[in-house]
């Protein structure tokens, strides 16, 4: 059949994924969009006082992770985002570990992002428009302390 040999060279589609919260039991939550799975190392510029070169060298510094944004539809009786956000009181927030998995056509994970010690930093309600014809979507922005990325086809981590 055409394409069977080339299956490993095609990029993975991004529309099939799952998000699991560990709180302390595992809870799977459905989202329509996940964004902000970024990691970077801050740059430290340094120059010796007696260096003959007239430029600084660049060294890797502390790793930095952007906030992750999760979007989902608004459902009657579901106030989970706002309930979690309301628990923020003087550094006593309930933190959760979050696992985001990109799935293949057989619902098996192909990529996994593990966010540790996550907590909500921002909750955005849906916009309201009298002439709109789309689902109401709410947004949750999450801060976290570390990110581990794993490609299920290759052992090891890409960032942590």
N, C-alpha and C positions, 0 to 999 in steps of 0.2 A: 504494500500500500504506500501511497505517496506520503512523505513526511515522517514515516516511522523512524528512519535513521536520523533525521534531523531534529527529533524532539528535544534533545539536550542542548541545542543551540538557540532555541527560541527563548526570549525573556518570559518570565512568569507573569501571568495576568494578575492585576492587583485588586480585583473586585470581590474575591472570596477570602474572607478573613474572620477571625474570632478574637474576642477580648475577654479575658478571665481575670476577675478580681479575687485575691486571697484575703479573706476578711473575717475570721480566720478560716472559714470554710470557703471552698471554691465556688464562685458565682459567675456564671457566664452571662454577659450583657451584650445585647445586639446594638451595633452602631452602624450608621450609614457612611461615616468617614472618620479616618484617623490621620492626623498630620503632625509634623514637627518631630519626627524621630531622628533628630540631629545630634551629632557628637562632634566636638572639636577640642583641640588642645590650644590653650592660650600660649602666646609667644612671649618669651622673655628675651629682651635685647640686652646684650652685655658686651662691654669692651674693657679690657685690661687697661689700667692707667699708663702702662709703659708699652702698649701695643704699637707696632710700627704701622699697622694698617689704619686707615682713616675711616673705618666703618665698624659697626657693631656686629657681633655674631648673634645668630638667633638660635635659642634653645627651647625645647618643649617645656611648657609649664603645666599648670593645673588643668585637668580635663574639665570641660564645661558642657552641660546638656541644656538644650532649649526645652521650654515647656511643651508638652504634648497636648494637642487639641482633639477632643472626641466630640462627635456630633451624632445626634439621634433624634428620632421623631418624638413629639410630645404625646403622651398617652394619659387618658383619664385616670386619676388616682395615683399616678406615679410621680412622687416628689423626691426621689432619691438624691439627685444632684444638690438640691437646696437643703435637704436634711443633712447631708455630709458637710456641705459648706457652712451651715449654721453651727457646727461643732467646733469651729475655729475660735478658741478663746485663749489668749496669752500663751501661745506655744504649747497648747495641749490638744492638738489635732489628732484624730484617729488616722493613722497612716495605713496604707495597703500596698501590697505587692501586686503588680499588674503584668500579665503576660499577653502579648499581642502576637498572633500567629497568622502568617500567610499560608493559605491552604491550596493544595492541588485539586485536581478534578475528582479524586477519591476521598476528599476531606481529610487528608493527611497533612501535617505541618511541613512546610518546606523552608520557611524562615521563621525565627522566633526572636522577639524583642522582650527582654525582661526588665521592667522598671521596678526598682526597689525603693521602699519607703515613700510612696507617692501620696500627695495630698492636693486637694483642690485649691487653686489660687483665684479662679474666676469662673463664674457661672453666668451665661448669657441666655436670657429668654428669647423666644422667637419674636420676630418682628410681626406686626399686625398690619394687614393691608386689605381694604374692603374689596379691591378688584383683583386680588391674587388667586391663583388656581394651583397651589402647591401645598405640600404637607408642612405643618408647623414643626420647626427644627430648633432644638435647644443645644447649647454648646457648653462643654466643660473643659476648662484648661487646667492641666495638672503639672505640678512641679514634682521632681523626684531627685534622689541622691545619686543613683548610679544606673547605668544602662549596660546590659549584656546582650550582644547580638550573636545569634547562632544560625548558621546555615545547616539545616537538617541533613543535607547530603555530605557535609564535611564536618568532622568533629572539631571542636575548639570554639573560641570566641573571637569576634572581630574587634570588640571594644568592651572595656569594663572599667 
